[in-house]
Amino acid sequence: MLKDVPWIPILDLAIVFYVIVEIDKSGADGTILIKNNHLKIWGIDKEELIELAKENTPKIMPSEIRTMKKVISDILKKRNIKVSEYELSLNDYFSEDMFVVSNKKMLFGAAALIYDGVLEELSENIDEDLYILPSSIHEVIVLPCRNGDEERFNNMVKAVNREELAASDVLSDHIYRYSRKEKALQML
């Protein structure tokens, strides 16, 4: 696929570009993968596309960071399940410093990782380096490194990718680390 699209390498990942198309007034969106021939039709080059994406993507799809407990609680509420019935088990499974990073629409939200300042601000707020678990192309799970076991997290990511996700939603088969000192994402 990458031979037909403009893309940017980041570690072992490839950033590709999409156009968001409003399907209806209810807020449902569709997407179109931008291909090299689109750039020719539009009369722009890859560098211009990158600059437009850097400027517009955080505005159109602002990042959103929520605790995992809040995400699970919201899912239960949407399904009309009383959260209080699950409160104890939610507390047993999810700590207050386990976060889901995405965007407001939860659509290609893993891209929020590369928005200026998102990981830096989160790591400063919790005063720690961060593990990033690539949940899917739509979101990632982030937690302080003090809570971690790299091997267990890598195995968990691989298992979820194989058993729970469609191949088109898989982001990566391993975890990453954000270093506060270096202000950089590293592949583990």
Secondary structure, DSSP 8 states (H G I E B T S, - for coil): -GGGS--EEETTEEE--EEEEE-STTS-EEEEE--HHHHHHHT--HHHHHHHHHHHHHHHS-EEEEEHHHHHHHHHHHTT--GGGGHHHHHHH--TT-EEEEETT-SSGGGGGGSTTHHHHHHHHHTS-EEEEEEETTEEEEEEGGG--HHHHHHHHHHHHHHTS-GGG---SS-EEEETTTTEEEE-
